[in-house]
Every structure is written in structure tokens, then in C-alpha cells.
Amino acid sequence: MDMENVKQIFRDAGTAISRAVQFTEEKLGKAEKTEQDPNFEQLVTFCDNTKQNTETILKNMEFILNSNPGIRVENLFFLDKKKSGLSSSEYLGIAMTEAGNDFGPDTAYGSALIKVGNIQQTLGLNQREFIKSANDCFVNPMNKYLETDMKTVVKERSLLEKRRLDLDACKTRVRKTRMLATTKVKQDDSGPTMEELIDKAEHDLKVAQEEYNRQAEITKLLMEGVPSAHPQHLQHLLDFVDTQAAFYLKCHESLMSLQSDLSGFPSDQDNIATLSPDTPALGRIQQAKVITSQEPRDAHDLRLSAGEIISIDVNSDIGSNYFIGKKIQKGKVYKSNIRLLNQG
């Protein structure tokens, strides 16, 4: 290492110490601080808000787009290369189709599981496509903005703060040197005169002021450009909404199609008979015997005891049905618990 490099190291160390001293004295109220004009401070606030809010939005966005920690762990340890990177819905879909095949595709439950499983895998694929699109249209460009334009603004603001500390430290030295000159302290004949010390301090102050002014202008120009980025950020936001809407539309269409496919499958509602106290049209009323006691499953079900004889309106809609016995009661009875008397 040559002598010039050694000198530079000492100069840098001296500058760092000077800045630290100035900063500490400002915090303690023992030194003055150069303040910016209100317009400059408004730009600072606007830039800070832009940076902080953008970071917060991206943090929450990335959490939503990568909300399955299990997948990330699996990818990390390569537990199953064939399935790595799949979404939660795709894992569910695979489990359902495998179960459906085990139970038998020719059975109602097995067939339904396979149908639902296939749609779950489709939903999962849609989700992965949505995640990629959302990253491309919003997350990546916004991250790029933070890592380029905003990072430059932050860097120049940091440099401006250093220039300000240098400037205020020079102001402090000029003030102290002038005060020292008024005390008429005896000087060392071998050293610089008091006038020379004052001249040097004032020269350093002039240089520091010029460097500060130049850096302040650069920083101001960069911060004035921050609002102009917002229209582009708005376009990224609109693109994200478009891709999210397309994603949910695909999911809705898939689920509606699934509901249609499953509409012919037997359900618990197919096992429900209805009861009515009215004298209905011919053919609607049938006598039935309760062969198995019925305990209510929900607020709409009736409580029945084995051996009771009831009259059933087999064509009435759910919600307008009644039980005829000792008293009229509105509710549902399940066909598995009764035997229609007119059918033997």
C-alpha cells in the first residue's frame, strides 16, 4: 500500500469521525443543523411514502401469491420431483382422483371424487398461471422500480445527508476558530497563524457548501421524478386486476361446469319426504309408517318415533311441508326412516 492510499484512509476516517461528532452534537442540541426548505421536505415525505407503501403492498402481494409454505418446503428438500411446484388445489385434486379410482370409478362416490379431483387440478393450474401473470404484470416491475429508481433516490439522499453533516461540521469549526481568535490565545510560532486557521476553515466551509448545494440539486431532481412513476404503477395495478378477474372467471366457469356434472348424482336431499296438513290434490297425500326413529339433524328436521303413522305430501316443496300426528308440525322426514303404506 503506497503512502497516498494511507493518507486517504486517514482522511476518510477523519471525515467519518467529524460526521459522527456533528450528528451526536445535533442530537444533544449542542450544534446547529442546516434545514431544507418546505418544498424539499414535502418531496422527502412523498418519496418516503411511495417507498414504504410500495414495499408493504409487495410484501402482502407476495404472501398471497406464495401462501403455501408446504410447497416451498417440499421444493427446498426435493421430496417429490414429480409434484414439486404444484399448488394446494392440485395436491387436493390428485388425492381425490386417486381415492376415486380406489373406491371405483363405477361407483357414485368414486366417480364424483374423480370429477371433483379433475376440476381441483384445473383450479390449481389456473392458480399457477395467475401467480405467474401477477408476478409478470405487477410484482416484478414494482420490485424493479424499488431496486433501480427508488434505490438511486435513497442513495443520493444518503449522500446528501453526509454532505449536510460535513457542511454543518465546517460551520462549527469556523465558529469555534473565530471565537478562539477573540480570546487572544498565545500561538505556537512553529504552527499556522490564527488568520491562516480562519482562512482554512472558511475555505473548507465554502467547498462543503458547494458540494452540499450540488448534491441537494441532484437529490431534488431525482425526488421530483418520483410522482411521474405513479401513472406507470397505476397501469401495473390495472393489469393485475385484469389478470385476477380472468383467474376468478375461469375458476367460476370450472365450478359451474362441475356443479352441472354432479347434478345427477344422488344427494341427501333425495332421501327427504315432505309432510303437509292440507288436503292436497289427488295423489299427493300418502300414508306412511315410521320404521326407524328419526332424530333431527338440523332445525328443519322433525323428531319421529318408530311405529307412528304419518301422512306425507310427497310432492310439496321443502320449506312448505308438515307432519300430521297429534299436532301439525312443519319439517322434514327422511324416506329411509319410513315405509309408504300404499306401496305395501
C-alpha positions in Angstrom: 0.0 0.0 0.0 1.5 3.3 -1.1 1.6 6.5 1.1 -1.2 8.2 -0.8 -3.6 5.3 0.0 -2.6 5.5 3.6 -3.3 9.2 3.7 -6.7 8.7 2.0 -7.6 6.1 4.7 -6.8 8.6 7.4 -8.7 11.3 5.6 -11.8 9.1 5.3 -11.5 8.1 8.9 -11.3 11.8 9.9 -14.3 12.6 7.9 -16.3 9.8 9.4 -15.4 10.9 12.9 -16.3 14.5 12.1 -19.7 13.4 10.8 -20.3 11.3 13.9 -19.4 14.1 16.2 -21.6 16.5 14.3 -24.5 14.1 14.3 -24.2 13.4 18.0 -24.0 17.1 18.9 -27.1 17.8 16.9 -29.0 15.1 18.8 -27.8 16.6 22.1 -28.8 20.1 20.9 -25.2 21.3 21.0 -24.8 22.0 17.3 -26.9 23.7 14.6 -28.4 21.8 11.7 -29.0 23.0 8.2 -32.7 22.7 7.4 -34.2 22.2 4.0 -36.9 24.4 2.5 -40.6 23.2 2.9 -40.9 22.1 -0.7 -37.8 19.9 -0.4 -39.2 18.4 2.8 -42.5 17.7 1.0 -40.6 15.8 -1.7 -38.9 13.8 1.0 -42.2 12.9 2.6 -43.7 11.9 -0.7 -40.7 9.7 -1.6 -40.8 8.0 1.8 -44.5 7.3 1.5 -44.0 5.9 -2.0 -41.2 3.6 -0.9 -42.8 2.4 2.3 -46.3 1.8 0.8 -44.9 0.1 -2.3 -42.8 -2.2 -0.1 -45.8 -3.0 2.1 -48.0 -3.8 -0.9 -45.4 -6.1 -2.5 -44.8 -7.8 0.8 -48.5 -8.6 1.2 -48.9 -9.4 -2.5 -46.1 -11.9 -2.4 -47.6 -13.5 0.7 -50.8 -14.1 -1.2 -49.2 -15.4 -4.3 -46.9 -17.7 -2.3 -49.2 -18.6 0.5 -48.5 -22.3 0.7 -45.4 -22.9 3.0 -45.7 -26.7 2.5 -44.9 -26.3 -1.2 -41.9 -24.2 -0.5 -40.6 -26.7 2.0 -41.1 -29.6 -0.4 -39.3 -27.7 -3.2 -36.5 -27.0 -0.8 -35.8 -30.6 0.0 -36.9 -32.2 -3.3 -39.2 -34.7 -1.6 -41.1 -35.4 -4.8 -39.8 -34.0 -8.0 -42.8 -35.1 -10.0 -45.1 -33.0 -7.8 -42.8 -30.2 -6.8 -44.2 -26.7 -7.6 -47.9 -27.8 -7.6 -50.5 -25.7 -5.9 -52.6 -26.8 -3.0 -55.6 -27.3 -5.2 -53.6 -29.6 -7.5 -52.5 -31.7 -4.5 -56.1 -32.0 -3.3 -57.2 -32.9 -6.8 -54.6 -35.7 -7.1 -55.7 -37.1 -3.7 -59.3 -37.1 -4.8 -58.7 -38.7 -8.2 -56.5 -41.4 -6.6 -59.2 -42.0 -3.9 -61.9 -42.1 -6.6 -60.0 -44.8 -8.5 -59.5 -46.8 -5.3 -63.2 -46.7 -4.5 -64.1 -47.5 -8.1 -64.9 -45.1 -11.0 -68.2 -47.1 -11.5 -69.5 -46.1 -8.0 -71.3 -42.9 -7.4 -68.8 -41.7 -4.8 -65.7 -42.8 -6.7 -67.0 -41.2 -9.9 -67.8 -37.9 -8.1 -64.4 -37.8 -6.5 -62.7 -38.2 -9.8 -64.8 -35.4 -11.4 -64.2 -33.1 -8.4 -60.5 -34.0 -8.4 -60.1 -33.2 -12.0 -61.6 -29.8 -11.5 -59.4 -29.1 -8.5 -56.4 -29.8 -10.6 -57.7 -27.4 -13.2 -58.2 -24.8 -10.5 -54.7 -25.3 -9.3 -53.3 -24.9 -12.8 -55.3 -21.7 -13.2 -53.9 -20.5 -9.9 -50.3 -21.2 -11.0 -51.0 -19.3 -14.3 -52.5 -16.5 -12.3 -49.4 -16.3 -10.0 -47.1 -16.2 -13.0 -49.1 -13.5 -14.6 -49.4 -11.4 -11.4 -45.7 -11.6 -10.9 -45.0 -10.6 -14.5 -47.5 -7.7 -14.6 -47.2 -6.3 -11.1 -44.7 -7.8 -8.7 -41.6 -7.9 -10.9 -42.0 -4.3 -12.4 -42.7 -2.9 -9.0 -39.7 -4.7 -7.5 -37.6 -3.4 -10.3 -38.7 0.1 -9.6 -37.7 -0.2 -6.0 -34.3 -1.7 -6.9 -33.5 0.9 -9.6 -35.1 4.3 -9.4 -36.0 4.3 -5.7 -32.7 2.8 -4.8 -31.0 5.6 -6.6 -33.1 8.2 -4.8 -32.3 6.6 -1.4 -28.6 6.5 -2.3 -28.4 10.2 -3.2 -30.4 11.2 -0.2 -27.9 9.4 2.0 -25.1 11.1 0.3 -26.9 14.5 0.7 -27.1 13.8 4.5 -23.4 13.2 4.6 -22.7 16.4 2.7 -25.0 18.2 5.2 -23.1 16.8 8.2 -19.8 17.9 6.5 -21.2 21.4 5.9 -22.5 21.8 9.4 -19.2 20.5 10.9 -17.4 23.1 8.8 -19.7 25.8 10.1 -19.0 24.7 13.6 -15.2 24.8 13.0 -15.4 28.3 11.6 -17.4 29.5 14.5 -15.1 27.9 17.1 -12.0 29.2 15.3 -13.3 32.8 15.2 -14.2 32.5 18.9 -10.7 31.2 19.6 -9.2 34.2 17.8 -11.1 36.7 20.0 -9.6 35.1 23.2 -6.0 36.2 22.1 -4.6 32.8 23.0 -0.8 32.7 22.6 0.1 30.8 19.4 2.9 28.4 18.7 5.4 30.2 16.4 6.1 27.0 14.5 2.4 26.5 13.6 -0.1 28.3 11.4 -1.2 31.8 12.5 -4.8 32.4 13.7 -5.5 34.2 10.4 -4.4 31.1 8.5 -6.5 28.8 10.6 -9.6 31.1 10.0 -8.9 31.2 6.2 -8.6 27.4 6.0 -11.8 26.9 8.0 -13.7 29.3 5.8 -12.2 27.7 2.6 -13.3 24.3 3.8 -16.8 25.8 4.6 -17.0 27.2 1.0 -16.1 23.9 -0.5 -18.5 22.0 1.7 -21.3 24.5 0.9 -20.7 24.0 -2.9 -20.7 20.2 -2.6 -23.8 20.3 -0.5 -25.7 22.6 -2.9 -24.7 20.4 -5.8 -25.9 17.2 -4.1 -29.1 18.9 -2.9 -29.9 19.8 -6.5 -29.2 16.3 -7.8 -31.4 14.8 -5.0 -34.2 17.2 -5.6 -34.3 16.5 -9.3 -34.5 12.7 -8.6 -37.2 13.1 -6.0 -39.2 15.3 -8.3 -39.3 12.4 -10.7 -41.0 10.1 -8.2 -44.6 11.3 -8.8 -44.1 10.7 -12.5 -43.7 7.0 -11.8 -47.2 6.7 -10.3 -49.1 6.6 -13.6 -47.0 3.5 -14.6 -47.7 2.0 -11.2 -51.4 2.5 -11.8 -51.1 0.7 -15.1 -49.4 -2.2 -13.3 -52.3 -2.2 -10.8 -54.9 -2.3 -13.6 -53.1 -5.2 -15.3 -53.1 -7.1 -12.0 -56.8 -6.6 -11.6 -57.4 -7.8 -15.2 -55.4 -11.0 -14.6 -57.1 -11.6 -11.2 -60.5 -11.2 -12.8 -59.7 -13.6 -15.6 -58.4 -16.1 -13.0 -61.6 -16.0 -10.9 -63.8 -16.1 -14.1 -62.0 -19.3 -15.2 -62.5 -20.8 -11.7 -66.2 -19.8 -11.7 -66.8 -21.4 -15.1 -65.0 -24.6 -14.0 -67.0 -24.9 -10.8 -70.3 -24.2 -12.6 -69.5 -26.9 -15.0 -68.7 -29.2 -12.1 -72.0 -28.5 -10.4 -73.8 -29.3 -13.6 -71.9 -32.6 -14.0 -72.7 -33.5 -10.4 -76.4 -32.5 -10.6 -77.4 -36.1 -11.5 -75.7 -37.7 -8.5 -77.9 -38.8 -5.6 -77.8 -36.5 -2.6 -79.1 -36.5 0.9 -82.0 -34.3 -0.3 -83.2 -37.1 -2.5 -83.8 -39.1 0.7 -86.2 -36.4 2.1 -90.0 -36.8 2.2 -92.3 -33.8 3.0 -95.4 -33.6 5.2 -98.4 -31.5 4.8 -101.7 -30.9 6.9 -103.6 -29.5 3.9 -105.9 -31.6 1.7 -103.8 -31.6 -1.4 -104.6 -32.6 -5.0 -105.3 -36.3 -5.6 -102.2 -38.4 -5.5 -100.0 -36.1 -3.3 -101.0 -37.5 0.1 -99.7 -40.9 1.2 -99.8 -42.7 4.4 -96.5 -43.9 5.9 -95.3 -45.8 8.9 -92.2 -44.7 10.8 -90.0 -47.8 10.9 -86.9 -46.1 12.4 -87.0 -43.3 14.9 -85.7 -40.0 13.5 -83.6 -37.6 15.4 -83.3 -34.0 14.0 -80.1 -33.3 12.1 -80.9 -29.6 11.9 -83.6 -27.1 12.8 -85.7 -28.2 9.7 -86.0 -31.9 10.7 -88.8 -33.5 12.7 -88.4 -35.8 15.6 -90.3 -39.1 14.9 -90.8 -42.3 16.9 -90.9 -45.8 15.4 -94.4 -47.1 14.9 -96.1 -43.7 14.2 -98.4 -43.4 11.2 -98.0 -40.2 9.3 -99.4 -38.6 6.2 -97.0 -37.3 3.6 -97.3 -34.8 0.8 -94.7 -36.3 -1.4 -94.8 -33.5 -4.0 -94.6 -30.5 -1.7 -91.5 -28.3 -1.7 -89.0 -28.4 1.1 -89.9 -25.5 3.4 -93.7 -25.9 3.0 -94.0 -29.4 4.4 -95.8 -30.7 7.5 -96.1 -33.7 9.8 -99.6 -34.9 10.6 -99.9 -36.6 14.0 -101.1 -35.4 17.4 -100.4 -31.9 16.2 -99.4 -30.2 13.0 -95.7 -29.6 12.7 -93.6 -28.2 9.9 -90.5 -30.0 9.0 -88.7 -32.8 7.1 -88.7 -36.6 7.4 -86.2 -38.9 5.7 -87.5 -41.7 3.4 -85.0 -44.1 4.9 -86.9 -43.8 8.2 -90.4 -44.6 6.8 -92.4 -47.1 4.7 -95.1 -45.9 2.4 -98.3 -47.9 3.4 -99.9 -47.8 0.0 -96.9 -49.4 -1.6 -97.1 -52.5 0.7 
